[in-house]
Amino acid sequence: MSNIKFSFIVLAVVGLGGCQTVAQPKLTVGSTGLSEPPAADAQVRTERINFKKLKQQENRPIVALVLGSGGARGYAHIGVIQVLEKQGIHPDLIVGTSAGSIVGSIYASGKTAEELRDIALSMKANDVRDIKLDMKGFFDGQKVENYVNQQVNNTPLESLRIPMYVVATELKEGKKVVFNYGNTGQAVRASVSIPSMFIPTRIGTDEYVDGGLVSPVPVGVARDLGADIIIAVDILAQPMHTETTNVWGMFNQNINIMQSRLAEEELKHADIVIQPDLREKGHIFDVKGRAMTMQAGVDAAQNQLNTITTLLKQKHYPFGHSIQQLSAQD
């Protein structure tokens, strides 16, 4: 399979998740519909991590890290997290779509940035790739689900150390759906299911596909959840750098144009936007390419570091704090 073909496949692997349906302009809570019922303490945890209450008690802003879609470019998210972590910047919540949901959920489970890097460099094709011919696609996604669950030690979304919200698209009506409880791997699988490539992920009676179709950089979700400062990482391909001399390039360009327009509107509402310089779409299983992509994330985050730290200091952000520490005290 060519790099270009596989790049499209990777767009699906970074999908969405959550237990909430986003109704513009407000975020409303609904049933996840996950095949596994939510944990008994799901509602308790949702109430326990009350961002408004934390803000008042700690006299500090609520910081959200928003990780966007972008296929193999998702490795750049790890580089960004490395830089933030070194500065003692730990998000109170993470919102991820497509590739961002994979990186975000594993990070939210308690892995360090260095552990994320090791996981990324050691991933093999057979870990996440499963071919299954079907009228609706030719990748099943079950291995993606299993891989993510393995990395998070089968921890459900509502029990991850950092509150994690995964964005996906409900296929029949094209609605944006946000998951934050239930089977973590299944939510991510739904979020990365690129239409016509991945077989849609069935959850309950509904089918879900790539969250990047409706929200490639889900800033609005983070704002609706109560975030005061949003650090958004945009790894989308820029149309001006896309090869359009063949059918796959044209297909890629169609996606790029659509997503760039959506992202442009979403990013207007972010406080900090980090955009790694990724002009070539790498192969998801190219180890050298993974390292280069992560470094692009490091470089982009470092370029914005002064702006980030200045803003956080102005808002009295406690560098080095941990959301799990604060929620445990609540």
C-alpha positions in Angstrom: 0.0 0.0 0.0 1.4 3.4 -0.9 2.2 6.1 1.7 -0.5 8.3 0.4 -3.1 5.5 0.8 -2.0 4.7 4.3 -2.0 8.3 5.2 -5.7 8.4 4.6 -6.1 5.3 6.7 -4.3 7.0 9.6 -6.7 9.9 9.5 -9.3 7.6 10.8 -7.1 6.1 13.5 -7.2 9.3 15.6 -10.9 9.5 16.2 -13.3 10.7 18.8 -14.8 9.7 22.0 -17.0 10.6 24.9 -20.2 10.2 26.7 -21.8 13.4 25.7 -23.5 14.8 22.6 -22.5 18.3 21.6 -25.5 20.4 20.8 -24.4 23.8 19.5 -23.7 26.0 21.3 -24.0 24.0 24.5 -22.6 20.6 25.5 -25.3 18.3 26.7 -24.9 15.0 28.5 -26.4 11.9 27.0 -26.0 8.1 26.8 -22.8 6.8 25.4 -24.5 3.8 23.9 -21.2 1.9 24.3 -21.6 -1.8 24.0 -20.1 -2.1 27.6 -22.2 -0.2 30.2 -20.6 2.7 31.9 -18.9 2.1 35.2 -21.0 2.5 38.3 -19.1 5.6 39.3 -19.3 7.3 35.9 -21.7 10.0 37.0 -20.0 10.3 40.4 -16.7 11.1 38.6 -18.3 13.5 36.2 -19.6 15.5 39.2 -16.4 15.0 41.3 -14.3 16.7 38.7 -16.3 19.9 38.7 -14.1 22.4 36.7 -16.1 25.4 37.8 -15.6 24.4 41.4 -11.9 23.7 40.9 -11.5 27.1 39.4 -13.1 28.8 42.4 -11.3 26.7 45.0 -7.9 27.0 43.5 -8.3 30.5 42.1 -6.8 29.4 38.9 -7.8 28.9 35.2 -9.0 25.5 33.9 -6.6 24.5 31.1 -7.6 22.2 28.2 -5.4 20.5 25.7 -7.1 20.0 22.4 -5.5 17.5 20.0 -6.7 17.6 16.5 -7.0 15.1 13.6 -4.3 14.5 11.0 -3.4 10.8 10.6 0.3 10.0 10.9 0.9 13.7 11.8 -0.6 12.6 15.2 2.9 11.8 16.4 3.5 15.5 16.6 1.1 15.7 19.5 3.6 13.7 21.5 6.3 16.3 20.9 4.0 19.1 22.1 3.1 17.1 25.2 6.9 16.6 25.9 7.5 20.4 25.9 4.4 21.2 28.1 5.3 18.5 30.5 8.8 19.8 31.0 7.4 23.2 31.8 5.1 21.7 34.5 2.0 22.4 32.3 -0.5 19.6 32.9 -4.0 20.0 31.3 -7.1 19.7 33.5 -8.9 18.0 30.6 -8.0 16.7 27.1 -10.3 16.7 24.0 -9.1 14.7 21.1 -10.4 13.8 17.7 -9.1 11.1 15.3 -5.3 10.9 15.8 -5.7 13.2 18.8 -8.0 10.8 20.5 -5.4 8.0 20.4 -2.5 10.1 21.8 -4.8 11.9 24.2 -6.4 8.8 25.7 -3.1 7.1 26.3 -1.6 10.2 27.8 -4.7 10.6 30.0 -4.2 7.1 31.4 -1.2 8.4 33.2 1.6 7.7 30.8 4.4 10.3 30.7 5.5 12.0 27.5 8.6 9.8 27.4 6.5 6.7 27.7 4.3 8.0 24.9 7.4 8.4 22.7 8.5 4.8 23.4 5.0 3.5 22.6 5.0 5.4 19.3 8.4 4.2 18.3 7.7 0.6 19.1 4.3 0.3 17.5 4.1 -2.3 14.6 1.8 -2.6 11.7 0.2 -5.8 13.0 -0.6 -4.0 16.3 -3.4 -1.9 14.7 -4.0 -3.1 11.1 -6.7 -5.6 10.4 -8.1 -6.0 6.8 -11.7 -7.1 6.5 -13.5 -6.7 3.2 -17.0 -5.3 3.6 -19.4 -3.3 1.6 -18.7 -0.3 3.9 -14.9 -0.5 4.1 -11.9 -2.7 4.2 -10.4 -2.0 7.7 -12.2 -3.3 10.7 -10.8 -1.3 13.5 -11.0 -4.0 16.2 -7.2 -4.0 16.5 -7.1 -0.3 17.0 -9.6 -0.7 19.8 -7.6 -3.6 21.4 -4.3 -1.7 21.1 -5.6 1.4 22.8 -7.2 -0.6 25.6 -4.0 -2.5 26.1 -2.1 0.8 26.4 -4.5 2.2 29.0 -4.7 -1.1 30.9 -8.4 -1.5 29.9 -9.2 1.6 31.9 -12.6 3.1 30.9 -12.8 6.7 29.9 -14.4 7.9 33.1 -11.6 6.4 35.2 -8.6 7.8 33.2 -6.3 10.0 35.4 -7.0 13.1 33.3 -10.6 13.7 32.1 -10.6 12.7 28.5 -13.2 13.6 25.8 -13.2 11.8 22.5 -15.0 13.3 19.5 -16.7 11.2 16.8 -19.4 11.6 14.1 -22.7 9.8 14.2 -23.1 8.5 10.7 -26.8 8.6 10.0 -27.4 12.2 11.0 -23.8 13.5 10.9 -24.0 14.7 14.5 -20.9 15.5 16.6 -20.7 13.1 19.5 -18.4 13.4 22.5 -17.6 10.3 24.6 -16.2 10.5 28.2 -17.2 7.2 29.7 -17.2 3.6 28.7 -14.9 1.5 26.6 -11.9 3.8 25.8 -10.6 1.7 22.9 -14.1 1.5 21.3 -14.6 5.3 21.5 -11.2 5.9 19.9 -12.0 3.2 17.2 -15.2 5.1 16.4 -13.3 8.4 16.2 -10.7 7.1 13.7 -13.1 5.3 11.4 -12.6 7.1 8.1 -15.7 6.5 5.9 -15.2 4.1 3.0 -11.9 2.9 4.4 -12.8 1.8 7.9 -16.0 -0.1 8.6 -18.1 2.3 10.7 -18.0 1.4 14.4 -21.3 0.2 15.8 -22.1 1.3 19.3 -25.5 0.2 20.4 -27.8 0.8 17.5 -25.8 3.6 16.0 -22.8 3.8 13.7 -19.9 6.2 14.1 -17.1 7.5 11.8 -14.1 9.8 12.0 -14.7 12.8 14.3 -12.5 14.9 12.0 -15.4 15.2 9.6 -17.3 17.5 11.9 -14.7 18.8 14.3 -11.0 18.4 13.2 -9.7 20.6 16.1 -12.5 20.4 18.8 -11.9 23.7 20.5 -15.7 24.3 21.0 -16.1 21.1 23.0 -13.3 22.2 25.4 -14.9 25.7 25.8 -18.4 24.2 26.4 -16.9 22.0 29.1 -15.7 25.0 31.0 -12.1 25.5 29.9 -10.7 29.0 30.5 -7.5 28.5 28.5 -7.4 26.3 25.5 -4.1 25.1 24.0 -5.0 23.6 20.6 -2.7 21.5 18.4 -3.5 21.7 14.7 -1.8 19.0 12.7 -4.0 19.2 9.6 -2.4 19.1 6.1 -2.3 22.5 4.5 -3.9 22.4 1.0 -1.1 24.4 -0.5 1.3 21.6 0.2 -0.8 18.7 -1.1 0.1 16.7 -4.2 -2.8 16.8 -6.7 -1.4 15.1 -9.7 -3.1 11.8 -9.1 -6.5 10.4 -7.9 -5.3 9.8 -4.3 -3.9 13.3 -4.1 -7.2 14.8 -5.3 -9.1 12.8 -2.7 -6.6 13.9 -0.1 -7.0 17.5 -1.2 -10.8 17.3 -0.9 -10.4 16.3 2.7 -7.8 18.9 3.4 -9.9 21.7 2.0 -13.0 20.7 4.0 -11.1 20.2 7.2 -9.0 23.3 7.0 -12.2 25.4 6.6 -13.8 23.8 9.7 -10.6 24.1 11.7 -10.2 27.8 10.8 -13.5 28.5 12.5 -12.7 26.3 15.5 -9.2 27.8 16.1 -10.6 31.3 16.3 -11.8 30.3 19.8 -8.5 28.9 21.0 -6.1 30.9 23.3 -3.0 29.2 22.0 -2.6 27.5 18.6 0.3 25.2 18.0 0.8 24.2 14.3 3.8 21.9 13.7 5.4 22.4 10.3 4.4 19.1 8.6 4.3 19.6 4.9 4.8 15.9 3.9 2.4 13.3 5.1 4.5 10.5 6.6 3.8 6.8 6.7 2.4 5.7 10.0 4.9 2.8 10.3 8.0 4.7 9.2 10.1 4.8 12.4 12.4 7.6 11.1 9.3 9.6 10.1 7.8 9.1 13.5 10.8 10.7 15.2 10.9 13.6 12.8 7.2 14.2 13.3 7.5 14.2 17.0 10.4 16.7 16.7 8.2 18.9 14.6 5.8 19.0 17.5 8.6 19.8 19.9 9.8 22.7 17.7 6.3 24.2 17.3 5.6 24.0 21.0 8.9 25.6 21.9 8.2 28.4 19.5 5.0 29.2 21.4 6.4 28.5 24.9 6.9 32.2 25.9 3.4 33.0 24.8 2.0 30.1 26.7 3.8 30.6 29.9 3.1 34.4 29.9 -0.6 33.8 29.5 -0.7 31.1 32.2 1.3 33.4 34.7 -1.2 36.2 34.0 -4.0 33.8 35.0 -2.2 32.6 38.1 -1.8 29.0 36.8 0.0 26.7 39.3 2.8 25.2 37.2 3.3 21.6 38.1 -0.2 21.0 39.5 -2.0 17.7 38.7 -5.7 17.4 38.0 -5.7 13.9 39.7 -4.2 15.5 42.8 -6.9 18.2 42.9 -9.8 15.8 42.2 -8.5 13.5 44.9 -8.7 16.4 47.4 -12.3 17.2 46.4 
